């Protein structure tokens, strides 16, 4: 595929990489599929590029006509060609981003904005020195949580090839000899040929075990290397100025940054998650981390060839070496190697206990297994202390310090697996348990589902203090109840086997009442996670933290009252204090609140809920940890994590934050150690800045912003929600319009996850999950979830406003412009919307609207969407005082280039959807399958081109 020159504003390195990759892909297509296919692809490419770059409407018309003429056998090749070009362009853009970050620091010596060094300098200028940062890290909790939410359309096989291509591109071509350059080009061509000959789509639906294994590849490629390196770099930056190269401390930092996972434990709406998947998740995680430790110990044994005749060792190290069963006479004077052979043997024995078989790759001997990761870390500490005492501190930093840090972070469990289930499931289970046990209430057998909220609370609190079991081994229960009891029992078993950090919390989706949380305490008590609570309320260090998930707008509004009531219960207060280190986590859902109330109302409701939760927790002297359920798209909380964290209300971060990393975002952020390290550093840096900036200053500024701007946001949120809900939930026929004008039904057949796309077996928007809802709008280039209602809200405020000091349209516009410049919340809100507007294309969306058979319905709804988009674009320009992406020419240039390759996929997808729906049952089965495959390929390509559409 040829690649013409880009505009002068585009970085030359990126242009050259894309040209190289595009040219090589074209050669591969010609070689594999022939000149005729190559010519078809090239004609489409030329028309799309001319239309995008020159605004040539005739070329746009030619593009559409040529796509309509494609034979069935050509559609797959065209879909694959443009999709793979976008895959390759993403690799080039990622490489360019890394290059520009390095060039920034090399050019002026200043740390990159958002880097740890930049934030540490920022904090130091405000009186926060390295000692205070270290003290903060002792109690901090920063956790990215990987989920299997189905928005990653690419197969692991193709992602693996992407990594190989990225490694190849990273070579400095200017330093290559002619023969090395030819070898590199051959290898690049070979890798792209493998990519072309690799099936793009999955033939079967992913299983939960597939999702577990896919997530674990990111530990091998990224987390096990990037996280210890990040700790070491931060420790170095926090060294006192008096330290020198030879006396720098090699002590690991406290494990403030850890990894979390939902994969294998998140059963909300996924019938495929059960006790066995939870067991497998932790088994496979443990196996991976133990294999890593064994490999590192082996490499340490090679590295630490220190002779006792040349360097003294500590008595503890000597004792560890003497415990070794190493028979080699060649290592008699090499105590570190002998000690490491013993550590290796103990790790091998540990793997037999935890993995069920030895993971050792080299011969070993019988040795006692480690009971806990702390015992393993103790032996590593013996090595480090001995080196530190005998001029070996720098030697320890070669590999040992990183291994010690890894052991502190990953333990024997690798990542903490969360449990998650919907509150209505818990309700059904307890209704059955109470009925089967014939528990009495008010003189009769309890019908738990029919009780009032107050009666439920009284019954559940009484049950928590009840010593007799509610669950009987002799009773027969429904499959749902048996499944829920089994997974909680498995959680108790896994905690005993892999340690308490293996599973620490259980999340209650759709938390609407206080009883939704109490139900989970009762279920934990019935399954061995918690012993019956004694009368004094002291629960001991048992069980999982119960974490409410507030998702819809009404749920967010109720959240402060529910949490206040929860924390005021004596038995809960005792648990929070004694079991949870006085920390209570609350999860906030971005996806469902957006689907419920639209972009502006969702974000404002989340912001207000956070502020009120801070007050609830401060009053009760309890630390709040927020868990942000963010997705990839802006409509699901996507966008810059750094900006999002700094835009949080004061007091909501405070050293405690967890957030979900989902779908294609995982691959984008953590595809390799270099890219992953950058994003992890940004996450940590933002948390440090948000937590350690003097609270009085931040709170005062925020109180001023809320007093000055809060009423305006209230007004605009109401207007935006009315506009959004009026379109989506109150417009007759909108449900039909959505299912006809988007590929939502085809997305469901894409085999990108183990979880069903809808909560119920119907085609109602209310029951559709938020992920396919947003993903579908992205495919047709409307991305409605990231902007609809904003134009109406901004204009309504400017035109009508509120009674008070801001009395004229001109003054209200000036107020909004001030908000966009000075208030982090509103600034980030507009910035994220700006990214969505840049990817929205009304011309292409109009083609999708033509798929709606009812012309009157189509015209009515599309005209409303068109009008709101025009208004939103106009209002953004007036309030932000700039055109879309005017301040980010690099992104604007990259998107402009990318659109020329996304456009053909969109037009092809529309044509294929038309053929697919017109053919229906009349088509031959084989032909129908061929069209469906081509549709799925276009979905893959569009998602890859837009990057954060899930």
Residue pairs with C-beta under 8 A, 6 or more apart in sequence:
1 22
1 23
1 25
1 26
1 29
1 41
1 42
1 45
1 81
1 85
2 22
2 23
2 26
2 42
2 45
3 18
3 19
3 21
3 22
3 23
4 49
5 15
5 19
6 14
6 15
6 18
6 893
6 897
7 53
7 893
7 896
9 889
9 890
9 892
9 893
10 890
10 893
10 894
10 897
11 96
11 100
11 890
13 96
13 99
14 92
14 93
14 95
14 96
14 894
17 92
17 95
17 96
17 169
18 88
18 89
18 92
18 897
20 188
21 85
21 88
21 89
21 91
21 92
21 165
21 188
21 192
22 85
22 88
24 185
24 188
24 189
24 192
25 81
25 84
25 85
25 88
25 192
25 196
26 38
26 41
26 42
27 189
28 189
28 192
28 193
28 196
29 37
29 38
29 41
29 77
29 81
29 196
30 37
30 38
31 193
32 193
32 196
32 197
33 77
37 74
37 77
40 66
40 70
40 74
40 77
40 78
41 77
41 78
41 81
41 82
43 66
44 63
44 66
44 67
44 78
44 82
44 904
45 82
45 900
45 901
45 904
46 59
47 59
47 60
47 62
47 63
47 66
48 59
48 63
48 900
48 901
48 903
48 904
49 900
50 56
50 59
51 57
51 59
51 60
51 63
51 900
51 903
52 896
52 899
52 900
52 903
53 896
53 900
60 843
63 903
63 904
63 907
64 847
64 907
67 78
67 904
67 907
67 908
67 911
68 911
70 78
70 908
70 911
72 927
72 930
72 931
75 908
75 911
75 912
75 930
75 931
75 934
76 930
76 933
76 934
76 937
78 904
78 908
79 905
79 908
79 934
79 937
79 938
79 941
80 196
80 200
80 937
82 901
82 902
82 904
82 905
82 908
82 941
83 200
83 905
83 937
83 938
83 940
83 941
83 944
84 192
84 195
84 196
84 200
84 941
85 901
86 898
86 901
86 902
86 905
86 941
86 944
86 945
87 154
87 158
87 162
87 195
87 944
88 165
88 192
89 897
89 898
89 901
89 945
90 162
90 668
90 944
90 947
91 162
91 165
91 166
91 169
92 169
93 894
94 166
94 668
94 671
94 675
95 166
95 169
95 170
98 674
98 675
98 678
100 890
101 112
101 678
104 110
104 112
105 111
105 112
110 118
111 117
111 118
111 121
112 118
114 642
114 681
114 682
114 685
114 686
115 681
115 682
115 685
116 233
116 234
116 237
116 681
116 684
116 685
116 688
117 237
118 685
119 685
119 686
119 688
119 689
120 130
120 133
120 237
120 238
120 688
122 689
123 133
123 688
123 689
123 692
123 693
124 130
126 693
126 694
127 694
128 692
128 693
128 694
130 237
130 238
130 239
130 240
132 692
133 238
133 688
133 692
134 238
134 253
136 655
136 688
136 691
136 692
137 253
137 254
137 256
138 254
138 256
139 655
140 254
140 256
140 655
140 656
140 687
140 691
141 256
141 258
141 583
141 625
141 655
141 656
141 657
141 658
142 256
142 257
142 258
142 657
142 658
142 683
142 684
142 687
143 257
143 258
143 259
143 260
143 416
143 657
143 658
143 659
144 259
144 260
144 658
144 659
144 660
144 661
144 680
144 683
145 259
145 260
145 261
145 262
145 418
145 627
145 658
145 659
145 660
145 661
146 215
146 218
146 259
146 260
146 261
146 262
146 263
146 415
146 660
146 661
146 662
146 666
147 261
147 262
147 263
147 266
147 660
147 661
147 662
147 663
148 206
148 208
148 211
148 214
148 215
148 262
148 263
148 266
148 753
148 754
148 755
149 631
149 660
149 662
149 663
149 753
149 755
149 771
149 950
150 206
150 663
150 752
150 753
150 754
150 755
150 757
150 771
150 950
151 631
151 632
151 662
151 663
151 664
151 665
151 752
151 771
151 775
151 943
151 949
151 950
152 663
152 664
152 666
152 667
152 752
152 950
153 664
153 750
153 752
153 939
153 940
153 943
153 944
154 162
154 664
154 667
154 940
154 944
155 198
155 199
155 200
155 201
155 202
156 214
156 217
157 198
157 199
158 195
158 198
158 200
159 667
159 671
160 217
161 191
161 194
161 195
161 198
162 671
163 221
163 671
163 672
164 191
165 188
165 191
165 192
165 195
166 671
166 672
167 672
168 184
168 187
168 188
168 191
169 188
171 184
173 181
173 184
176 184
200 937
200 940
201 750
201 751
201 933
201 936
201 937
201 940
202 750
202 751
202 752
203 751
204 751
205 751
205 753
205 754
206 214
206 751
206 752
206 753
206 754
207 272
207 754
208 263
208 264
208 270
208 272
208 273
208 277
208 280
208 754
209 277
209 280
210 754
211 263
211 264
211 753
211 754
212 263
212 264
212 277
212 280
212 281
212 284
212 285
213 284
215 261
215 263
215 666
216 284
216 285
216 288
218 666
218 670
218 676
219 259
219 288
219 289
219 292
219 414
219 415
220 288
221 670
221 671
221 672
221 673
221 676
222 670
222 671
222 672
222 673
222 675
222 676
222 677
223 259
223 670
223 676
224 289
224 292
224 406
224 410
225 673
226 670
226 673
226 674
226 676
226 677
226 680
227 257
227 259
227 405
227 406
227 409
227 680
228 401
228 402
228 403
228 405
228 406
228 409
229 402
229 673
229 677
230 257
230 677
230 680
230 681
230 684
231 252
231 253
231 257
231 405
231 409
232 397
232 401
232 402
232 405
234 253
234 684
235 249
235 251
235 252
235 253
236 248
238 253
239 248
239 249
243 249
245 394
246 391
246 393
246 394
247 393
248 393
248 394
248 397
249 393
250 384
250 387
250 388
250 393
250 396
250 397
250 400
250 401
251 384
252 401
252 404
252 405
252 408
253 405
254 408
255 405
255 408
255 409
256 655
257 409
257 680
257 684
258 409
258 410
258 415
258 416
258 501
259 409
259 410
259 414
259 415
259 416
260 415
260 416
260 417
260 418
260 658
261 281
261 285
261 415
261 416
261 417
261 418
262 417
262 418
262 420
262 660
263 281
263 417
264 273
264 277
264 278
264 280
264 281
264 282
264 417
265 273
265 277
265 278
265 281
265 417
265 418
265 419
265 420
265 487
265 491
265 503
266 273
266 418
266 419
266 420
267 273
267 274
267 419
267 420
267 421
267 487
268 420
268 421
268 422
268 509
269 422
269 755
269 756
269 759
269 769
270 754
270 755
270 756
271 756
272 754
272 755
273 487
273 754
274 483
274 486
274 487
275 483
275 486
275 487
275 489
275 490
276 490
278 417
278 419
278 487
278 490
278 491
278 494
278 503
279 490
279 493
279 494
281 417
282 413
282 417
282 494
282 497
282 498
282 502
282 503
283 354
283 355
283 356
285 413
285 414
285 415
285 417
286 354
286 355
286 412
286 413
286 414
286 498
287 351
287 354
287 355
287 359
288 414
289 410
289 411
289 412
289 413
289 414
290 347
290 350
290 351
290 354
290 355
290 359
290 412
291 351
291 359
292 406
292 410
293 347
293 376
293 403
293 406
293 407
294 344
294 347
294 348
294 351
294 359
294 360
294 361
295 361
296 399
296 402
296 403
296 406
297 340
297 343
297 344
297 347
297 403
298 344
298 361
298 362
299 399
300 340
300 399
300 400
300 403
301 336
301 337
301 340
301 341
301 344
303 398
303 399
304 334
304 336
304 337
304 340
304 383
304 395
304 400
305 334
305 336
305 337
306 313
306 334
306 335
306 336
306 392
306 395
307 333
307 334
308 333
308 334
308 335
309 333
311 390
311 391
311 392
312 389
312 390
313 321
313 335
313 336
313 386
313 390
314 382
314 385
314 386
314 389
314 390
316 382
316 385
316 386
317 335
317 336
317 339
317 382
317 383
317 385
317 386
318 335
320 335
320 339
320 342
320 343
320 379
320 382
320 383
321 335
321 336
321 338
321 339
321 342
322 338
323 339
323 342
324 338
324 339
324 341
324 342
324 345
325 341
325 342
325 345
325 365
325 366
325 367
326 337
326 338
326 341
326 342
331 337
331 338
331 341
336 383
336 386
339 379
339 382
339 383
340 383
341 364
342 367
343 376
343 379
343 380
344 360
344 362
344 364
345 364
345 365
345 366
345 367
346 367
346 368
346 369
346 370
346 376
346 379
347 360
347 370
347 376
348 358
348 359
348 360
348 364
348 367
349 358
349 366
349 367
349 368
349 369
349 370
350 369
350 370
350 376
350 412
351 357
351 358
351 359
351 360
352 358
352 369
353 369
354 412
354 497
354 498
358 364
370 376
370 412
372 412
372 499
373 407
373 408
373 411
373 412
373 499
376 407
376 412
377 404
377 407
377 408
380 400
380 403
380 404
380 407
381 404
383 396
383 400
384 396
384 400
384 401
384 404
386 392
387 393
387 395
387 396
387 400
388 396
411 498
411 499
411 501
411 502
412 498
412 499
413 498
413 499
413 501
413 502
416 501
416 502
416 503
416 504
416 505
417 502
417 503
418 503
418 504
418 505
418 506
418 507
418 547
419 487
419 488
419 491
419 503
419 505
419 506
419 507
419 544
420 506
420 507
420 508
420 509
420 549
421 484
421 506
421 507
421 508
421 509
422 508
422 509
422 510
423 508
423 509
423 510
423 511
423 512
423 516
423 519
424 510
425 480
425 484
426 484
426 508
426 516
426 519
426 520
426 523
427 448
427 449
427 516
427 519
428 449
428 480
428 481
429 480
429 481
429 484
429 485
429 523
430 448
430 519
430 522
430 523
431 447
431 448
431 449
432 477
432 478
432 481
433 470
433 471
433 477
433 481
433 526
434 445
434 446
434 448
434 459
434 470
435 445
435 446
435 447
435 448
436 472
436 475
436 477
437 470
437 471
437 472
437 475
438 445
439 445
439 446
439 459
439 463
439 470
440 446
441 451
441 455
441 459
442 455
446 459
448 456
448 459
451 459
453 513
453 514
453 515
456 513
456 515
456 518
457 514
457 515
457 518
460 515
460 518
460 519
460 521
460 522
461 518
461 569
461 571
463 470
463 522
463 525
464 518
464 521
464 522
464 525
464 532
464 533
464 571
465 532
465 533
465 534
465 535
465 571
466 532
467 532
469 526
470 522
470 526
471 485
471 526
471 527
477 485
484 523
485 523
485 526
485 527
488 523
488 524
488 526
488 527
488 528
488 529
489 527
489 528
491 503
491 506
491 527
491 529
491 544
492 527
492 528
492 529
494 502
494 503
495 502
495 503
495 529
500 541
503 544
504 544
504 545
505 544
505 545
505 546
505 547
505 585
506 520
506 524
506 544
506 545
506 546
506 547
507 547
507 548
507 549
507 587
507 627
508 516
508 517
508 520
508 546
508 547
508 548
508 549
509 549
509 551
510 516
510 549
510 551
510 555
511 517
511 548
511 549
511 550
511 555
511 559
511 562
512 554
512 555
512 558
513 562
514 562
514 565
514 566
516 548
517 546
517 548
517 562
517 566
518 569
520 546
521 530
521 543
521 546
521 571
521 572
521 575
524 530
524 543
524 544
525 531
525 532
525 533
529 542
529 543
529 544
530 539
530 542
530 543
531 539
531 540
531 542
533 539
533 571
533 574
536 574
537 570
537 571
537 573
537 574
538 574
538 578
539 571
539 574
539 575
539 578
539 579
540 578
540 579
541 578
541 579
542 579
543 575
543 579
545 579
545 580
545 583
545 584
545 585
547 585
547 586
547 587
547 627
548 559
548 562
548 563
548 566
548 586
548 587
549 587
549 588
549 589
549 629
550 556
550 558
550 559
550 562
550 586
550 587
550 588
550 589
550 609
551 589
551 591
551 592
551 593
551 596
551 629
552 589
552 592
552 593
552 596
552 597
553 593
553 596
553 597
553 601
553 602
553 605
553 721
555 589
555 593
556 588
556 593
556 605
556 606
556 608
556 609
557 605
557 609
559 586
559 609
559 612
559 613
560 609
560 612
560 613
560 615
560 616
563 584
563 586
563 613
563 616
563 617
564 616
564 619
564 620
566 572
566 584
567 573
567 576
567 584
567 616
567 617
567 620
567 622
568 620
576 582
576 583
576 584
576 622
582 621
582 622
582 623
583 622
583 623
583 624
583 625
583 656
584 617
584 622
584 623
584 624
584 625
585 625
585 626
585 627
585 656
585 658
586 613
586 624
586 625
586 626
586 627
587 626
587 627
587 628
587 629
588 606
588 609
588 610
588 626
588 627
588 628
588 629
589 629
590 602
590 606
590 628
590 629
590 630
590 631
590 636
590 637
591 629
591 631
591 635
591 636
591 637
591 769
591 770
591 771
591 774
592 770
593 601
593 602
593 605
593 606
594 602
594 635
594 636
594 637
594 770
594 774
594 785
595 770
595 773
595 774
595 785
596 602
597 605
597 721
597 724
597 725
598 720
598 721
598 723
598 724
598 725
598 785
598 788
598 789
599 634
599 635
599 720
599 724
599 785
599 786
599 787
599 788
599 789
599 790
599 833
600 716
600 717
600 720
600 721
600 789
600 790
600 793
600 829
601 717
601 718
601 720
601 721
601 724
601 789
603 825
603 829
604 713
604 714
604 716
604 717
605 717
607 649
607 825
610 626
610 648
610 649
610 652
611 649
611 652
611 706
613 624
613 626
613 652
614 624
614 649
614 650
614 651
614 652
617 623
617 624
618 651
623 654
623 656
624 651
624 652
624 654
624 656
625 656
625 657
625 658
626 648
626 652
626 653
626 656
626 657
626 658
627 657
627 658
627 659
627 660
628 637
628 644
628 657
628 658
628 659
628 660
629 637
629 659
629 660
630 636
630 637
630 638
630 641
630 644
630 659
630 660
630 662
631 637
631 638
631 660
631 662
631 663
631 665
631 770
631 771
631 774
631 950
632 638
632 662
632 663
632 664
632 665
632 668
632 948
632 949
632 950
633 774
633 775
633 778
633 783
633 785
633 786
633 836
633 948
633 949
633 950
634 783
634 785
634 786
634 832
634 833
634 835
634 836
634 948
635 774
635 777
635 783
635 784
635 785
635 786
635 836
636 770
636 771
636 774
636 785
636 950
637 644
638 665
638 832
638 948
639 828
639 831
639 832
639 835
640 828
640 831
640 832
641 659
641 679
641 682
641 683
641 686
642 682
642 683
642 685
642 686
643 686
643 824
643 828
643 831
644 828
645 653
645 657
645 683
645 686
645 687
645 690
646 686
646 689
646 690
646 824
647 824
647 825
647 827
647 828
648 690
649 702
649 825
650 695
650 698
650 699
650 701
650 702
651 695
651 699
653 687
653 690
653 691
654 691
655 687
655 691
657 687
661 669
661 670
662 950
663 771
663 950
664 943
664 947
664 948
664 949
664 950
665 948
665 950
668 947
668 948
669 675
669 676
669 679
670 676
670 679
705 822
705 823
705 825
709 815
709 819
709 823
709 826
711 802
711 804
712 797
712 801
712 802
712 806
712 812
712 815
712 816
712 819
713 826
715 796
715 797
715 801
715 802
716 793
716 794
716 796
716 797
717 793
719 789
719 792
719 793
719 796
719 797
720 789
720 790
720 792
720 793
721 789
722 789
723 788
723 789
723 792
723 793
723 868
724 788
724 789
727 734
727 788
727 861
727 864
727 865
727 868
728 734
728 765
729 765
729 766
731 860
731 861
731 864
733 854
733 857
733 861
734 765
734 861
735 763
735 764
735 765
736 852
736 854
736 857
737 852
737 857
737 858
737 861
738 744
738 765
738 776
739 745
739 763
740 851
740 852
740 853
741 780
741 848
741 849
741 851
741 852
741 858
742 776
742 777
742 779
742 780
742 848
743 776
743 779
743 780
743 909
743 913
743 935
743 939
744 757
744 768
744 772
744 773
744 775
744 776
745 763
746 913
746 916
746 932
746 935
746 936
746 939
747 757
747 772
747 775
747 776
747 779
747 939
748 757
748 758
748 772
749 932
749 936
750 936
750 939
750 940
755 769
756 769
757 768
757 769
757 771
757 772
758 767
758 768
758 769
758 772
759 767
759 768
759 769
760 767
765 773
771 950
773 785
774 783
774 785
774 949
774 950
775 943
775 949
775 950
777 783
777 784
777 785
778 839
778 942
778 943
778 946
778 949
778 950
779 906
779 909
779 939
779 942
779 943
779 949
780 844
780 845
780 848
780 906
781 839
781 840
781 841
781 844
781 845
781 848
781 906
782 840
782 842
782 845
782 848
782 865
782 869
783 836
783 839
783 840
783 949
784 865
786 832
786 833
786 835
786 836
787 833
787 836
787 837
787 840
787 869
787 872
788 865
788 868
788 872
789 868
790 833
790 872
790 875
790 876
791 868
791 869
791 870
791 871
791 872
791 873
791 874
791 875
792 868
792 871
794 816
794 872
794 875
794 876
794 878
794 879
795 871
795 875
797 812
797 816
798 809
798 812
798 813
798 816
798 875
799 809
801 807
801 809
801 812
806 812
806 815
813 878
813 879
816 879
817 878
817 879
817 880
817 881
819 826
819 827
820 826
820 827
820 830
820 879
820 880
820 881
821 827
830 876
830 879
830 880
833 872
833 876
834 876
834 880
834 884
834 885
837 872
837 873
837 876
837 884
838 884
838 885
838 891
838 892
838 895
839 895
839 946
840 869
841 899
841 903
841 906
842 866
842 869
844 903
844 906
844 907
845 862
845 865
846 862
847 906
847 907
847 910
848 906
848 910
849 858
849 861
849 862
850 858
850 910
851 910
851 913
851 914
851 917
852 858
852 861
873 884
876 884
877 883
877 884
885 891
885 892
885 895
886 892
898 945
899 945
901 945
902 941
902 942
902 945
902 946
905 938
905 941
905 942
905 945
906 938
906 942
908 934
908 938
909 935
909 938
909 939
909 942
912 931
912 934
912 935
912 938
913 935
915 931
916 928
916 931
916 932
916 935
919 927
919 928
919 931
923 931
942 949
943 949
943 950
